[in-house]
Amino acid sequence: MTHPCPIPGCEHRISKTLLMCWPHWRRVPKFLQRIIWREVKSADRTEYKKAVKQAIEIVTEKEKS
């Protein structure tokens, strides 16, 4: 099973186990990558969802420049 990378305009399809394609994941700041990995299996998904939203926003902004 695959899904599209969540970054607007990206045409990569990726495994359901990944958040975004590799080129975009590399643009996510390391501190945020660590939070996402730490929280991915957390029972309380609040911090995970916030971190994912922030990662998508950061990469989307970087793509504009």
N, CA, C and O of each residue as an XYZ file, in Angstrom:
260
protein
N       0.840     -1.178      0.000
C       0.000      0.000      0.000
C       0.889      1.248      0.000
O       1.917      1.305      0.675
N       0.467      2.221     -0.764
C       1.216      3.476     -0.842
C       0.272      4.664     -0.659
O      -0.950      4.527     -0.710
N       0.864      5.804     -0.449
C       0.109      7.054     -0.380
C       0.983      8.155     -0.956
O       2.202      7.996     -1.026
N       0.389      9.270     -1.371
C       1.203     10.362     -1.921
C       1.964     11.096     -0.817
O       1.502     11.181      0.321
N       3.112     11.612     -1.166
C       3.854     12.471     -0.247
C       2.946     13.670      0.068
O       2.310     14.202     -0.842
N       2.871     14.107      1.333
C       1.954     15.186      1.705
C       2.399     16.599      1.306
O       1.674     17.567      1.540
N       3.569     16.716      0.717
C       4.051     18.041      0.336
C       3.375     18.448     -0.974
O       3.442     17.711     -1.957
N       2.730     19.609     -0.997
C       2.029     20.051     -2.204
C       2.936     20.034     -3.439
O       4.064     20.526     -3.409
N       2.419     19.461     -4.510
C       3.147     19.400     -5.768
C       4.047     18.193     -5.930
O       4.533     17.935     -7.031
N       4.283     17.443     -4.858
C       5.142     16.266     -4.944
C       4.344     15.105     -5.536
O       3.210     14.851     -5.130
N       4.934     14.415     -6.483
C       4.252     13.312     -7.148
C       4.726     11.946     -6.678
O       4.271     10.924     -7.191
N       5.642     11.914     -5.701
C       6.124     10.627     -5.199
C       5.016      9.878     -4.464
O       4.227     10.469     -3.727
N       4.975      8.582     -4.680
C       4.103      7.711     -3.901
C       5.030      6.913     -2.994
O       6.061      6.402     -3.431
N       4.651      6.814     -1.734
C       5.533      6.190     -0.745
C       4.782      5.163      0.082
O       3.552      5.138      0.109
N       5.542      4.324      0.751
C       4.982      3.290      1.617
C       4.117      3.928      2.705
O       4.405      5.032      3.168
N       3.074      3.237      3.103
C       2.196      3.723      4.180
C       2.966      3.917      5.488
O       2.514      4.644      6.373
N       4.125      3.269      5.610
C       4.905      3.379      6.846
C       5.751      4.643      6.910
O       6.357      4.934      7.941
N       5.797      5.394      5.817
C       6.614      6.613      5.775
C       5.740      7.857      5.820
O       4.602      7.847      5.349
N       6.277      8.916      6.384
C       5.544     10.178      6.451
C       5.588     10.908      5.119
O       4.566     11.393      4.633
N       6.793     10.985      4.522
C       6.955     11.695      3.253
C       8.107     11.067      2.493
O       8.836     10.231      3.028
N       8.267     11.472      1.250
C       9.338     10.920      0.416
C      10.700     11.314      1.004
O      10.814     12.262      1.781
N      11.723     10.557      0.608
C      13.069     10.788      1.132
C      13.586     12.204      0.866
O      14.109     12.828      1.789
N      13.463     12.741     -0.356
C      13.968     14.100     -0.573
C      13.320     15.136      0.358
O      13.988     16.066      0.809
N      12.042     14.976      0.639
C      11.386     15.931      1.536
C      11.705     15.632      2.996
O      11.868     16.562      3.785
N      11.797     14.375      3.373
C      12.132     14.021      4.752
C      13.494     14.606      5.135
O      13.685     15.041      6.271
N      14.430     14.618      4.197
C      15.760     15.183      4.469
C      15.692     16.666      4.774
O      16.615     17.203      5.387
N      14.644     17.338      4.373
C      14.497     18.781      4.616
C      13.857     19.084      5.982
O      13.819     20.238      6.409
N      13.360     18.048      6.656
C      12.775     18.220      7.993
C      13.926     18.376      8.983
O      14.848     17.560      8.976
N      13.898     19.396      9.830
C      14.971     19.573     10.821
C      15.137     18.330     11.695
O      14.159     17.678     12.061
N      16.381     18.019     12.020
C      16.701     16.802     12.799
C      15.928     16.730     14.108
O      15.448     15.658     14.479
N      15.799     17.850     14.815
C      15.084     17.812     16.094
C      13.646     17.366     15.893
O      13.092     16.659     16.735
N      13.039     17.769     14.788
C      11.655     17.407     14.503
C      11.563     15.947     14.046
O      10.605     15.251     14.384
N      12.549     15.488     13.286
C      12.597     14.068     12.912
C      12.630     13.196     14.164
O      11.929     12.187     14.245
N      13.446     13.591     15.137
C      13.557     12.807     16.377
C      12.234     12.770     17.137
O      11.850     11.727     17.667
N      11.537     13.902     17.192
C      10.235     13.940     17.864
C       9.261     13.015     17.152
O       8.543     12.257     17.804
N       9.227     13.066     15.840
C       8.298     12.231     15.071
C       8.597     10.754     15.322
O       7.680      9.978     15.591
N       9.868     10.357     15.238
C      10.217      8.954     15.481
C       9.874      8.537     16.911
O       9.388      7.428     17.130
N      10.121      9.409     17.875
C       9.844      9.077     19.272
C       8.343      8.922     19.521
O       7.921      8.042     20.271
N       7.552      9.772     18.896
C       6.120      9.810     19.184
C       5.267      8.930     18.266
O       4.069      8.782     18.510
N       5.848      8.347     17.227
C       5.049      7.608     16.244
C       4.258      6.462     16.879
O       3.155      6.155     16.427
N       4.794      5.838     17.902
C       4.096      4.709     18.535
C       3.472      5.082     19.881
O       3.023      4.214     20.630
N       3.449      6.359     20.171
C       2.897      6.827     21.432
C       1.388      6.593     21.494
O       0.687      6.695     20.488
N       0.915      6.285     22.670
C      -0.531      6.100     22.852
C      -1.264      7.429     22.669
O      -2.361      7.474     22.110
N      -0.649      8.499     23.143
C      -1.228      9.838     22.980
C      -0.628     10.450     21.724
O       0.540     10.840     21.723
N      -1.397     10.536     20.677
C      -0.905     10.983     19.375
C      -0.839     12.506     19.227
O      -0.524     12.997     18.143
N      -1.124     13.254     20.275
C      -1.156     14.707     20.199
C       0.178     15.288     19.744
O       0.219     16.076     18.800
N       1.261     14.908     20.403
C       2.583     15.451     20.054
C       3.005     14.997     18.668
O       3.614     15.767     17.925
N       2.691     13.764     18.309
C       3.013     13.253     16.982
C       2.308     14.078     15.905
O       2.931     14.503     14.932
N       1.033     14.295     16.081
C       0.256     15.063     15.094
C       0.772     16.488     14.960
O       0.843     17.019     13.852
N       1.136     17.118     16.090
C       1.685     18.474     16.042
C       3.013     18.494     15.299
O       3.267     19.392     14.496
N       3.860     17.506     15.565
C       5.167     17.448     14.924
C       5.030     17.202     13.420
O       5.754     17.802     12.626
N       4.111     16.328     13.029
C       3.882     16.048     11.607
C       3.397     17.308     10.905
O       3.885     17.648      9.827
N       2.456     17.989     11.502
C       1.924     19.226     10.913
C       3.046     20.250     10.739
O       3.155     20.894      9.696
N       3.866     20.390     11.762
C       4.971     21.344     11.711
C       5.980     20.941     10.629
O       6.475     21.805      9.905
N       6.288     19.661     10.509
C       7.237     19.182      9.500
C       6.729     19.496      8.101
O       7.486     19.974      7.256
N       5.458     19.230      7.854
C       4.871     19.501      6.541
C       4.912     20.998      6.244
O       5.234     21.397      5.125
N       4.590     21.821      7.227
C       4.627     23.274      7.036
C       6.041     23.767      6.736
O       6.228     24.604      5.852
N       7.025     23.266      7.453
C       8.415     23.688      7.250
C       8.903     23.314      5.860
O       9.493     24.136      5.159
N       8.655     22.069      5.463
C       9.129     21.626      4.151
C       8.390     22.376      3.038
O       8.992     22.744      2.030
N       7.105     22.599      3.220
C       6.339     23.352      2.217
C       6.905     24.755      2.055
O       7.025     25.241      0.931
N       7.256     25.413      3.153
C       7.854     26.749      3.092
C       9.216     26.705      2.404
O       9.532     27.579      1.597
N      10.023     25.693      2.719
C      11.341     25.561      2.096
C      11.201     25.356      0.586
O      12.035     25.835     -0.182
N      10.172     24.661      0.162
C       9.950     24.414     -1.253
C       9.612     25.696     -2.005
O       9.892     25.805     -3.199
N       9.018     26.659     -1.325
C       8.633     27.924     -1.954
C       9.847     28.802     -2.258
O       9.809     29.631     -3.167
N      10.924     28.616     -1.491
C      12.093     29.492     -1.689
C      13.142     28.880     -2.570
O      14.175     29.500     -2.822
